[in-house]
């Protein structure tokens, strides 16, 4: 039983310098959760903006099977990174 999904992404500066970044979680192409940099930024290597976010509890959909995507976006919606994965039976 899956109780938590975790995403950790790194954006190399200067690509992320000055831009506020966020994780946008998508399941089967539909947005499930959106974070802010304030709630998801963690310490990373020098020159890297590292974001960590997770889905647990009420944010975790009851139907998890299928295609997942976590986009890294700037505040103005520019896509700067993406990770994709599948949850299978």
Number of C-alpha atoms within 10 A of each C-alpha: 3 8 8 11 11 10 16 15 19 17 17 13 13 11 12 18 13 9 15 14 28 25 26 19 24 17 21 13 10 10 13 16 16 14 18 17 19 11 11 17 19 13 10 12 9 8 14 17 22 19 24 18 24 16 16 13 9 7 12 16 12 8 8 16 13 12 14 20 20 25 22 23 20 19 13 9 10 12 14 13 14 14 13 12 11 13 12 8 6
